[in-house]
Amino acid sequence: MKSDAQRKLGKTLLVLGRLALAVIFLFAAYAKMKPQAGMNWSVASVKTSLAMFAMGVDSYQLLSTAGVEFVSHWLPPFELFLGLWLLTGIALRYSALVTALLLGGFFAVQFHVYLQGKEISCGCFGPGERLGPLSLLRDASFILVAIAIAIGAFVVHRKRATPALSGPPAYPTASPDRVG
């Protein structure tokens, strides 16, 4: 009974964790792509918002102009995709692993820039949030949640994939008196 309760708690925590990560990524994508004040949703307004996000990406001073353009135009849609993927729970092992790797990359870049003493906007949830100890702590906690979800999803999958040691084999066997 105790193990059944632990299993249910583990599955519940996996669901809550993946939903929390999904909301984080969906909100981050929305914040980067939403129209600027006074603009309606349109392709042009999203392009304007992505151009504003590009200025934030460029403030890190780590990428070439082409790199800034690539990241600023592909990262928000990828965050949207990742948020939706996490929301569905499909292939959770892989979506959580991709999430943990992406968050780890974000954190490494932010920490590097913070150590350089640059005072820039974090850019995580749109413009305006200053990169500092609190944003680094928040993002580190996101990484820990993503890692926990990935590990939990792999453990749950492995437990499901482990065949039972008793009972008939899961595949047909040839009888010894049967030839050919």
C-alpha positions as CSV (number, residue, x, y, z in Angstrom):
1,M,0.0,0.0,0.0
2,K,2.8,2.4,0.9
3,S,4.5,1.8,-2.5
4,D,1.2,2.4,-4.3
5,A,0.8,5.7,-2.5
6,Q,4.3,6.7,-3.3
7,R,3.8,5.8,-7.0
8,K,0.6,8.0,-7.1
9,L,2.5,10.8,-5.4
10,G,5.3,10.5,-7.9
11,K,3.0,10.6,-10.9
12,T,1.1,13.5,-9.4
13,L,4.4,15.4,-8.9
14,L,5.4,14.6,-12.5
15,V,2.1,16.0,-13.8
16,L,2.3,19.1,-11.7
17,G,6.0,19.7,-12.6
18,R,5.4,19.3,-16.3
19,L,2.4,21.6,-16.2
20,A,4.4,24.2,-14.3
21,L,7.2,24.0,-16.9
22,A,4.7,24.2,-19.7
23,V,3.1,27.3,-18.2
24,I,6.6,28.9,-17.8
25,F,7.5,28.3,-21.4
26,L,4.1,29.3,-22.8
27,F,4.3,32.5,-20.8
28,A,7.9,33.2,-21.9
29,A,7.0,32.7,-25.5
30,Y,3.9,35.0,-25.1
31,A,5.9,37.7,-23.4
32,K,8.4,37.8,-26.2
33,M,5.9,37.7,-29.1
34,K,3.0,39.8,-27.7
35,P,2.3,43.0,-29.5
36,Q,3.8,46.2,-28.1
37,A,1.5,48.6,-26.3
38,G,-1.2,50.0,-28.5
39,M,-0.7,47.4,-31.3
40,N,-3.1,44.6,-32.2
41,W,-2.1,41.0,-32.9
42,S,-0.8,40.7,-36.4
43,V,2.2,39.3,-38.2
44,A,3.7,42.8,-38.3
45,S,3.2,43.3,-34.5
46,V,4.8,39.9,-33.7
47,K,7.8,40.8,-36.0
48,T,8.1,44.1,-34.1
49,S,8.1,42.3,-30.8
50,L,10.7,39.8,-32.0
51,A,12.8,42.8,-33.1
52,M,12.6,44.2,-29.6
53,F,13.6,40.8,-28.3
54,A,16.5,40.8,-30.7
55,M,17.8,44.0,-28.9
56,G,17.7,42.1,-25.6
57,V,19.5,39.1,-27.1
58,D,22.1,41.5,-28.6
59,S,22.7,43.1,-25.2
60,Y,24.4,39.9,-24.0
61,Q,27.1,40.7,-26.6
62,L,27.8,37.0,-27.3
63,L,26.4,36.4,-30.8
64,S,27.1,37.8,-34.3
65,T,24.3,39.8,-36.0
66,A,23.2,36.6,-37.8
67,G,23.2,34.7,-34.5
68,V,21.1,37.4,-32.8
69,E,18.6,37.3,-35.7
70,F,18.4,33.5,-35.6
71,V,18.0,33.3,-31.8
72,S,15.5,36.1,-31.6
73,H,13.3,34.8,-34.3
74,W,13.4,31.1,-33.5
75,L,13.6,30.9,-29.7
76,P,10.1,32.3,-28.9
77,P,8.4,29.9,-31.3
78,F,10.5,27.1,-30.0
79,E,9.5,28.0,-26.4
80,L,5.9,27.9,-27.6
81,F,6.4,24.5,-29.1
82,L,8.2,23.2,-26.0
83,G,5.4,24.6,-23.7
84,L,2.8,22.8,-25.8
85,W,4.8,19.6,-25.9
86,L,5.2,19.6,-22.1
87,L,1.5,20.4,-21.8
88,T,0.5,17.2,-23.8
89,G,2.8,15.0,-21.8
90,I,3.8,13.1,-25.0
91,A,7.3,11.6,-24.7
92,L,7.8,13.4,-21.4
93,R,11.2,11.9,-21.0
94,Y,12.4,13.8,-24.1
95,S,10.5,17.0,-23.6
96,A,11.8,17.3,-20.0
97,L,15.3,16.5,-21.1
98,V,15.2,19.1,-23.9
99,T,13.8,21.6,-21.4
100,A,16.5,20.9,-18.8
101,L,19.2,21.3,-21.5
102,L,17.7,24.5,-22.8
103,L,17.3,26.0,-19.3
104,G,20.9,24.9,-18.5
105,G,22.1,26.7,-21.6
106,F,20.1,29.8,-20.7
107,F,21.5,29.7,-17.2
108,A,25.1,29.3,-18.3
109,V,24.8,32.3,-20.6
110,Q,23.1,34.4,-18.0
111,F,25.7,33.5,-15.3
112,H,28.6,34.2,-17.6
113,V,27.2,37.7,-18.4
114,Y,26.4,38.4,-14.8
115,L,29.9,37.5,-13.8
116,Q,31.2,40.0,-16.4
117,G,29.2,42.7,-14.5
118,K,27.0,43.7,-17.4
119,E,23.8,45.3,-16.3
120,I,21.3,44.1,-18.9
121,S,17.7,42.9,-19.1
122,C,17.3,39.2,-18.5
123,G,14.9,38.8,-21.5
124,C,13.4,35.6,-20.0
125,F,9.8,37.0,-19.8
126,G,10.1,39.9,-22.2
127,P,11.9,43.2,-21.7
128,G,12.4,45.0,-18.5
129,E,13.6,42.3,-16.0
130,R,17.1,43.0,-14.8
131,L,19.6,40.2,-14.8
132,G,20.7,39.7,-11.2
133,P,20.8,37.2,-8.3
134,L,17.1,36.8,-8.1
135,S,16.6,36.0,-11.8
136,L,19.5,33.6,-11.6
137,L,18.1,31.9,-8.5
138,R,14.7,31.6,-10.2
139,D,16.2,30.2,-13.4
140,A,18.3,27.7,-11.4
141,S,15.1,26.5,-9.7
142,F,13.5,26.0,-13.1
143,I,16.5,23.8,-14.1
144,L,16.1,21.8,-11.0
145,V,12.4,21.2,-11.7
146,A,13.2,20.2,-15.3
147,I,15.9,17.8,-14.2
148,A,13.7,16.2,-11.6
149,I,10.9,15.8,-14.1
150,A,13.3,14.3,-16.7
151,I,14.7,11.8,-14.1
152,G,11.2,11.0,-12.9
153,A,9.9,10.4,-16.4
154,F,12.8,8.1,-17.2
155,V,12.3,6.2,-14.0
156,V,8.6,5.8,-14.6
157,H,9.2,4.7,-18.2
158,R,11.9,2.2,-17.1
159,K,9.5,0.7,-14.5
160,R,6.8,0.3,-17.2
161,A,9.3,-1.3,-19.7
162,T,10.8,-3.8,-17.2
163,P,9.1,-7.2,-17.9
164,A,7.8,-9.2,-15.1
165,L,10.1,-12.1,-14.0
166,S,7.2,-14.5,-13.5
167,G,4.6,-15.7,-15.9
168,P,4.7,-16.9,-19.5
169,P,7.2,-15.3,-21.9
170,A,6.0,-12.3,-23.9
171,Y,7.1,-13.9,-27.2
172,P,6.2,-17.2,-28.8
173,T,8.8,-20.0,-28.5
174,A,9.3,-22.9,-30.8
175,S,8.6,-26.3,-29.3
176,P,11.5,-28.7,-29.5
177,D,9.6,-31.2,-31.6
178,R,8.7,-28.7,-34.2
179,V,11.2,-28.4,-37.0
180,G,11.1,-25.7,-39.7
